[in-house]
């Protein structure tokens, strides 16, 4: 495993880290504390030392099991996201009153005195024009309840606007089907010493290259129930890409890149960008950890391979995806 610095946090984190959206069970499945704990331990054994969670993942159970894990391994780092655990979603959930309550509840869930990093969980654009929200985060830092803060975003423009504040990192969707962040945001982030966490790196599994037109998803799996943004941002599911178009593009990438392990190649592609601090693929079971962390050992992509990714993106994905996020 190799390590990179996470912006102003100064944390030296594994370039392949772990996102915990589906920790302890596949999307929509019951939470298994045993599976969650074993998955975290497997990640640690493979050199992963950074973990990303949220207060709304599995109704707080993800935070709780991660809190138990960091007591066993105090050398690791983590972020938790706040602002989206209550329905219906509202701008008010990113007001100072709610941010304070959410941070206190996360502290309780994780059983810690201070949180390594808190990220606002995909707030609407209007929140970036509410300086009182970010002033509250500054105050929480001063009070010692959080060590760092940042944002998780849907759109590049939100990431750019967040640089107006004293953020340490930005979590953004960036993968072979979402190239725009590298064109507009990455250089600005480097100049501001802001770390980048690349989320949804495999486009909800499309970039494993294993899906077909006939792949079955359970009704309560967001890959079935949120394809048109019925539950939350459409961009969270398959990176907003039309499913059949994504299958076709992934198959072409696999063929033209000459790989039978598109997932590892897709993760390595993201790590070709030095602005990225870490990529945070998810895993619901321990045996998926090696599938992710093997990307750290994949050879760097050649200029020709990088150009192939751009060509496939331009051919299948750019219109309309680039204009939406």
FIBA-158740 format. One record per atom (N, C-alpha, C): x, y, z. Coordinates in pm, whole numbers, plus 32768, in hexadecimal, padded with zeros to 4 digits. Layout:
REM FIBA-158740
XYZ;...
END
This chain:
REM FIBA-158740
80547F888000;800080008000;8057807D8000;802D80E07FB4;807181617FB3;801881C67FFA;805582368022;800D82988073;801C8324803A;7FB583758050;7FB584008023;7F7E84578094;7FA184D8808F;7F73853680F6;7EE8856980D4;7E8F85688137;7E0685978125;7DFD862D8143;7E29867E80E4;7E1A870F80F0;7E4C87478173;7E0187A781A8;7E2987EE8222;7E238798829F;7DE387228296;7DDE86CC830D;7E6A869F8335;7EC3868F82D2;7F46865982ED;7F4585C282FE;7ED0858382F7;7EC684F28305;7F0C84AE828F;7F5D844C82AD;7F9D83FB8246;7F4683808230;7EF7838081C5;7E90831981B6;7EAC82BD813F;7E7882448148;7E8A81E280DE;7E4482138060;7E8A82097FEF;7E51823E7F73;7DD581EF7F48;7DCB81727F71;7D4E81287F65;7D17811A7FF2;7CAB8161800D;7C6E815D8091;7BE5811A8086;7B8D812E80E6;7B0F80E480E6;7A9881408102;7A39813D80A7;79B8817D80BE;7958811880F9;790081428153;78B280E181A0;781B80E98187;77F3811D8113;7764812680F6;7721809D8102;7760803680CA;77237FB180CF;77697F558132;77B47F8E8192;77F87F3D81F7;77937EEA8247;77B27E6A8258;775C7E1482A8;76E67DDA825F;76E17DEA81DC;76747DB2818F;76667DF8810A;763A7DB080A4;76247DEC8022;75BA7E58802D;75B67EB17FCC;75547F1D7FCD;74C87EE67FE1;74847F1A8049;73FB7EF18063;73EF7E7680BA;745F7E3280D9;745B7DB88129;74677DDB81BE;743C7D828216;744B7D9A82A6;74DD7DA982CD;74F57DF98334;757F7E148361;75B37DA083B4;762A7D728394;766D7D0A83E2;76E77D468426;76E27D5384AA;77537D8B84F3;77CF7D3384E3;77BB7CB084DD;782B7C5384CB;786F7C6B8445;78207C7283DA;785A7C8B8355;78A07D128351;78617D76838F;789B7DFC838F;79217DFE83D5;79277DC2844A;79A37DBF8497;7A107D72844E;79EC7D008413;7A4E7CAF83CB;7A7F7CF5834D;7A277D42830D;7A4F7D8D8296;7AB37DFB82BA;7A997E408328;7AF57EA88355;7B7D7E6C8379;7B7C7DFB83BC;7BFA7DBA83E2;7C477D8B8366;7BFE7D588303;7C3F7D2C8287;7C807DA38241;7C3A7E158241;7C727E8D8203;7CF27EB7824B;7CEE7EB782CE;7D637EDC831E;7DD97E7E82FF;7DBC7DFD82F3;7E247D9B82D7;7E627DB0824D;7E177DF081F3;7E497E0C816C;7E857E988160;7E9A7EDA81D1;7EDE7F5B81D0;7E857FD481CC;7E017FC281CF;7DA4803381CC;7DA480768256;7DB580F98257;7DB5814082D7;7D5981BA82D9;7D0181C48274;7CA082318272;7C1881FA824D;7BB282288296;7B2B81F38287;7AC882678281;7A6C825E8225;7A0882C88214;797D82918233;793882D2828F;78B182A782B4;7854831F82B3;77DC830B82E6;7779837782F1;77168354835F;76DE83BC839C;768283A3840A;7604835A83DD;75E28365835B;756A83258329;757E829882F4;75FB826B82E9;761281E482B7;75E1817D831D;7584812982F0;754D80BF8345;751A80F783CB;74D9816D83C3;749E81AB843B;750281BC84AD;757C81DF848C;75E181F784F2;7633817E8518;760C810784E9;7655808E850E;76E1808D84D0;76F080C9845B;777480D1841D;77D481218475;77A6819484A7;77FA81E38501;781D8194857F;77BC814D85B4;77D481058632;783C80978622;7830804985B6;78917FDD85A4;791A80158580;791F80868538;799F80C5851B;79DE80FB859B;798C813185F4;79BE81628673;79FF80F386C5;79C2807D86C5;79FD800B870B;7A817FE286CA;7A837FE98646;7AFB7FC385FA;7B6F80218619;7B5780A4861D;7BC781008633;7BFC80F886C3;7BAB80C6871F;7BE180AF87A5;7C49804087A2;7C347FDE8749;7C947F71873B;7D0E7F9D86EA;7CF87FFF8693;7D64802D8639;7D6A80C6863C;7DA080FF86A6;7DA2819286B3;7DFC81D9864F;7E45818D85FD;7E9D81CA859A;7E5581ED8519;7DD581CB850C;7D8E81E7848F;7D4B82708495;7D1E829F8420;7CD6831D8413;7C50830683D0;7BF6836783DC;7B6F835483A6;7B2D83DB8391;7AC583D78342;7A698449833A;79DC84148349;79838468837D;78F68448837D;78AB84BF8343;783E84A28302;77F0850982BD;776E85218307;7742859F8307;76C785C38350;766E861A82F7;75EC86118312;758D866B82D1;752086268280;752885A1826F;74C9855E8217;748584E58258;748684DE82DC;744E84658318;73BA84728338;738384E9832D;72F584FD834C;72A7851E82CD;723284E682C2;71DD84FC824D;7162854B8276;7128859D821D;715D85BB8199;71D8861681A3;7232860A8143;72AB865A8145;728986ED813B;72D4873E8184;72B687CD818B;7336881D819A;733688958164;73A788F18177;73BA890D820B;734D890B8258;7356892582E8;73B288C3832F;73BF884A82F8;741587E68336;74A9880C8332;74C9887482E7;755288A682E3;755F892D832B;74FD894D837D;750289C683CF;755889AD844A;758A8A16848B;75DF8A038501;75A189A9856B;751F89B88585;74DD896785EC;74E688D385CD;74C988B08551;74CB8823852C;755A87ED8524;75B6883D84EE;7641880E84E3;767887ED856D;765D884285CD;768B88298656;764F87A7868D;75CF87948677;758D871A86AB;75C6869E8668;75D886A685E4;760C8632859D;7699860E85CB;76ED867385E0;77768658860E;777386168697;771E864786F0;7714860A8775;76E68579876B;7689855E8713;765684D58703;76C1847A86C6;771284AF866B;777F845F8633;77EA8443869D;780984A586EE;7866848F875D;7835841E87B7;77B4841E87D1;777A83B78826;777D832E87E1;7758832C8761;775982AE8717;77E4826F8715;784982C18700;78D1828F86F0;791D82868774;78E182BE87DC;791D82B98862;79AA82F48862;79B4836E8828;7A3383B78826;7A1B8444885B;7A8784868882;7A7D850F88B4;7A8785758843;7AC6854D87D4;7AD685A68763;7AD3855386E4;7A938589867C;7A89854485FD;7AFC856E85A1;7B3D850D8562;7BAF852C8509;7B888590849D;7B178577845C;7AE985D083F3;7A5385C183E0;7A0F863383D5;7980863583B7;796D8674832E;791F863182DB;78FE86668257;786986848252;784586F9821F;77B987128201;779086B38191;7720866F81A4;76F98600814D;76A3863280D8;76E78658806D;76A686847FF2;763A86EE800A;7660875E8045;75FD87C8805A;75D388097FD6;755B88407FD0;7532888B7F58;758E89047F44;759289367ECA;75EC89A47EA8;75D48A1E7F01;75588A357F29;753B8AAC7F7A;75868AAD7FFE;75AA8A368032;75F08A2F80B2;76798A7180A8;76B68A6F8034;773B8AAB8023;77358B448029;76BD8B798029;76A98C08803A;76738C2880C4;76828BC98120;765E8BDC81AD;76DD8BD48201;77268C42820D;77A58C3D8257;77948C1282E7;771B8C23831F;77078BFA83A9;77178B6383BC;76FB8B168355;770F8A85835C;77A38A65836E;77F88AA4831F;78868A898325;78C58AC983A1;788B8B3983CF;78B98B76844D;78A08B1684C1;78308ACD84BC;78148A6A8523;787C89FC8524;78A789D284AD;7910896C84A4;799489A284D9;79B18A2184BC;7A298A6084F6;7A228A5F858E;79AD8A8085C4;799B8A828655;79AD89F78692;79798991864C;79878908867E;7A1A88DD867F;7A67890E8620;7AF888F58622;7B388936869B;7B1389B386B2;7B4B89FC8725;7B2989B787A9;7AB3897D87AD;7A8589388827;7AC188AD8835;7B09887F87CF;7B4A87FD87D6;7AEF878787B8;7A7787A18785;7A1A87338769;7A3286F586E0;7A6E87418686;7A99870B8605;7B25873F85EA;7B7386EE85A4;7BFC87178584;7C03875C84FC;7BAE873284A0;7BAE87688419;7B21876283E1;7B0887B08378;7A8787A48335;7A9787BB82A0;7A32878C8257;7A31879C81C6;79A587838193;799A875F8115;7917874A80D8;791C86D0807C;78AA86908071;7892862D8009;7831866E7FA8;784F86687F28;780486B67EC6;77CB865F7E57;776586957E16;772E86597D9D;776A86977D1F;777D871A7D22;77A687637CAA;782D87A87CBB;787387B67C4C;78F587F87C4B;78E988877C7F;787E88CB7C59;786E89567C84;786589627D1C;782988FF7D5C;782288FF7DEF;78AE88EF7E2A;78FC88997DEF;798588847E1D;79D689057E13;79C7894A7DA3;7A1089C87D90;79E48A307DF6;79638A3D7E0B;792F8A9F7E6B;795D8A7F7EF9;796C89FE7F19;799489D87FA1;7A1F8A0B7FC5;7A708A2B7F60;7AF78A5C7F7A;7AF78AE87FB7;7A838B277FBC;7A788BA98000;7A8B8B9A8097;7A7F8B1F80C9;7A838B078159;7B008AB6817E;7B178AA68200;7B918A668231;7B8389CE8232;7B61899581BF;7B4D890681B8;7BD388BC81AA;7BD3884081D6;7C4B87EE81CB;7C45878E8156;7BCB87628132;7BC0870480C2;7B36870B8083;7B3086D9800A;7AB286CF7FC0;7AA186407F90;7A2C860D7FA5;7A0985877F72;79B2859C7EF7;79DD85647E86;799985807E09;799685027DB2;792D84F27D64;792584827D06;7988849A7C95;79E7843F7C8A;7A4B84467C1E;7A6F83B87BF6;7A5C83997B78;7A7B83147B45;7A84831C7AAC;7A9482AB7A6A;7AA082A979D8;7A2482DE7991;79B382E479D7;7938831B799F;791B83A879D1;797283E17A22;796184697A57;79E784B17A53;7A0B84E779E2;7A90852279D0;7A9685B779EF;7A2485FA79F6;7A23868B7A01;7A6D86C27A7C;7A6986817AF1;7AB386BA7B62;7B4686D47B44;7B84867C7AF7;7C12868E7AD8;7C2A87057A7D;7BC587297A2E;7BD4879879D1;7BC588207A17;7B6F88257A7D;7B4C88A67AB8;7B7A88BA7B48;7B80884F7B95;7B8D885F7C26;7C1488367C5E;7C5287D17C28;7CC687967C69;7D3787FA7C7F;7D57884C7C1D;7DC688AA7C2D;7DA689127C98;7D29893E7C9E;7D00899C7D07;7D10895F7D91;7CEC88E07D9E;7CF8889B7E1F;7D8B88917E48;7DE188707DEA;7E7088667E0A;7EA688ED7E3A;7E7E89577DF6;7EAD89DC7E1E;7E808A017EAA;7E0B89CF7ED3;7DD489EF7F57;7DFB89877FC0;7E4D89257F9C;7E7488B97FF6;7DF98871802F;7D9B88557FD7;7D22880D7FFB;7D2987807FC2;7D19871C8018;7D1D86927FEC;7CA0866C7F9E;7CAD86087F48;7C3C85D77EFA;7C2885437F15;7BAF85207F3D;7B8684957F4F;7B2A84727EDA;7B5484147E88;7B0783EE7E11;7AA083857E37;7A2183AE7E34;79B683517E5C;796E831A7DE1;791F82B17DF6;78DA82687D89;793E82487D1A;79B382137D3C;7A1D82037CD8;7A0181997C6F;79A5813C7C8D;798480D47C2D;78F980E67BF1;78C281607BFF;784081807BC4;77D781197BEC;77CF81007C6F;776C80A17CA7;777C80157C6D;77F57FF37C45;78117F6D7C12;781C7F637B7C;77EE7FC87B33;77F87FC37AA1;78887FAF7A74;78E57FF07ABA;79717FEB7A92;79BB7F707AC5;79717F0F7AF8;79AE7E8B7B0B;79B07E407A87;795A7E6C7A2A;79517E2979A9;790A7DA379AF;78C77D897A1F;78867D077A33;77EF7D0A7A1E;77B77D817A0B;77267D8C79FA;77007D777967;76897D427953;76537D3078CD;75C87D6E78C9;758A7D6A7854;75017D9D7846;74A07D4F789D;74C57CD478C3;746B7C7D790F;748D7C7579A4;74EF7CC279D2;75137CBE7A60;749C7CE77AB6;74837C987B20;740F7CAF7B78;74397CFB7BF5;73EB7D5F7C19;73FD7DA97C96;737C7D9F7CE6;73897D917D69;73137D8A7DBE;72C67E0E7DBA;72417E0A7DCE;71F07E837DC4;721C7EF37E22;72517ED07E9A;72797F387EF9;730C7F5E7EEB;734F7F297E88;73D77F527E65;73CC7FD47E15;7419803B7E3D;740C80BD7DF9;742D80B27D64;747680487D3E;749680357CB1;741C800C7C5E;73B17FEB7CA5;73317FD37C63;72CF80447C82;72CB806E7D01;726280CB7D2E;7282815E7D1A;7300817E7CF8;7324820C7CEB;735E822F7C62;734081DF7BFF;737E81F77B7C;7356827E7B40;72E482AF7B66;72B783317B33;72B1839B7BA1;72FA83827C0F;72FF83E37C7C;728383E37CD2;723F83707CDD;71C4836A7D2B;71DB83807DC1;725183597DF4;726B835F7E84;72CD83CD7EAB;733283E17E58;739684497E6F;73D5846A7DE9;744384B37DE8;747C84DF7D6A;749584697D0B;746684777C93;747A84117C2C;750F83F67C16;7562845B7C2E;75F1844C7C19;763583EB7C76;75F283C67CE5;762A83677D44;762282D87D0D;75C782BF7CB1;75AF82397C7D;75E9822D7BF1;764A81D27BE1;769081C17B61;76CD82457B31;76EE829F7B90;772583237B70;76CB83737B14;764A83527B13;75EA83987ABF;75E283647A31;763582FF7A12;763B82CA798A;75C6826B7971;758A827478FC;7524821478D4;755F818778DC;7515812B791A;754D80A8793B;7582805E78C0;7531804F7859;755C800377E4;75D08046779A;75CF80CB779B;763F81147761;76BF80F877B0;76B280F57834;772580D87889;775D804D7875;77047FEC7865;77307F62784A;77817F5E77C8;774E7FA07762;77917FA276E0;781B7FE676EB;781F80567732;789D80A07740;7903804F7791;78D5800D77FB;792F7FBC784D;79697F4877FD;79177F0A77AB;79477E9B7758;79B17ECB76F5;799C7F4276BE;7A007F777660;7A817F9A76A8;7A767FD17720;7AEE7FEF776E;7B3D7F6F778A;7AF67F0877B2;7B377E8977D1;7B847E537757;7B437E5B76E4;7B807E28766A;7BF87E7C763E;7BE47EFF763B;7C4D7F567605;7CC37F667665;7CA97F5B76E7;7D157F647749;7D5A7EDD775C;7D1D7E747726;7D587DEF772E;7D617DBA77BB;7CF67DCB7808;7CF87D9E7893;7C817D4578B1;7C987CDF7902;7C2A7C8E7934;7C077CB579C3;7C477D2179F5;7C2A7D557A7A;7C147DEC7A6E;7BA27E0F7A34;7B867E9C7A1B;7B7B7EEA7A9E;7B497EAB7B07;7B397EF27B87;7BBF7F287BB9;7C247ED37BBD;7CA77EFF7BEC;7CE27F697B90;7CCE7F597B0E;7D007FBC7AAE;7CB880417AC0;7C35803B7ADB;7BE780B67AEF;7C1481007B6C;7C3380B67BD5;7C6580F67C4E;7CF081307C37;7D4380E77BEE;7DCB81197BD2;7DC681957B79;7D65819B7B21;7D5482127ACE;7D42828E7B25;7CED82847B8A;7CD482F57BE4;7D5483207C2A;7DA582BE7C51;7E2082DC7C9A;7E8D83177C41;7E75831B7BBE;7ED4835C7B64;7ED683F37B79;7E7284287BBD;7E6684B97BD3;7E9C84DA7C5E;7F0885297C62;7F4985427CE3;7EF7859B7D3E;7E8F85DC7D0B;7E37862A7D62;7DE285D17DBB;7DD185547D93;7D7F84F67DE0;7DCF84C17E57;7D9684D07ECE;7DD7849C7F46;7DBD84077F57;7D4183DF7F3A;7D1C83527F47;7C9E83377EF8;7C9282BB7ECD;7C18828B7E90;7BD282367EF9;7B4B82427F03;7B0681FF7F71;7A9881A07F3E;7AC181327EFD;7A5D80CF7ED5;7A1E808F7F50;79A7805A7F3F;796280187FAD;797B7F827FAD;79517F428019;79567EB08024;78F07E87808C;78A67E1E8072;78447DED80D2;78737D6E8118;78DE7D3080E3;79137CB5811F;79AB7CB88117;79EE7C6B816D;7A827C6B816E;7AC07C4480E9;7A817BE6809F;7AC07BB78024;7AC27C217FB6;7A787C8F7FC9;7A7B7CFA7F66;7AEE7D5C7F7D;7B2D7D527FF0;7B997DAF8011;7C117D9D7FB4;7C3A7D217FA0;7CAD7D0A7F48;7C917D3A7EBA;7C137D2A7E8D;7BEC7D5B7E08;7C097DEF7DFB;7BF67E3A7E69;7C0E7ECA7E66;7CA27EEC7E75;7CE17EB27EDB;7D697EDC7EFD;7DD17EAF7E97;7DAF7E4B7E46;7E0D7E1F7DDE;7E2C7E907D7B;7DD27EF37D77;7DE77F647D1D;7E687FAF7D3C;7E937FAD7DBA;7F0E7FF17DE0;7F887FB47D9D;7F7C7F357D70;7FEC7EF07D32;7FE57EED7C9A;7F787F227C61;7F6A7F247BD0;7FCD7F897B96;800A7F657B26;80687FC07AE5;802280417ABA;806980B17ABE;802D812E7A8D;7FFE811F79FD;7F91816279DC;7F5F815E7953;7FBC81AC78F8;7FCA817D787E;801B81C4781C;7FCD823B77E5;8013829377A0;7FCF83047760;7F6682D376FE;7F84826676B9;7F24822E7659;7EA781FB76A1;7EBA81BA7713;7E478188775F;7DF481FB7798;7E37826277C6;7DEF82D777F8;7D9A83147789;7DD183177711;7D89834F769E;7D1182F87679;7D1E8275768A;7CAD821B766F;7C38823A76CC;7C568251774B;7BEC827377AB;7BA382F1777E;7BEF83557758;7BB283D3772A;7B5E83BC76AD;7B90836A7653;7B49835075D6;7AC3830A75F0;7AC482A67647;7A47825F7669;79E682BD76B0;7A1C83107709;79C98373774E;798883D276EB;79D68406768E;79A08463762B;7937842075D2;794C83A275B6;78F48358755B;786E8335759B;7870830C761A;77F782D87659;77BE832F76CA;781583737713;77EE83A87796;77E18440779B;783A8486775B;78458517776D;77C08560775D;7778853F76F3;76F4857B76DD;768A85157706;7640852E7774;762D85AD77BA;767685BA7840;76C28553786C;76F3854F78F6;774785C9791B;77A285F278C1;77FB866178E4;77AE86E278FC;773B86F178BF;76F0876D78CC;7693876E7945;768B86FD798B;762F86F079FC;767586FB7A83;76F386CE7A88;773B86CD7B08;77C6870B7AFF;
END
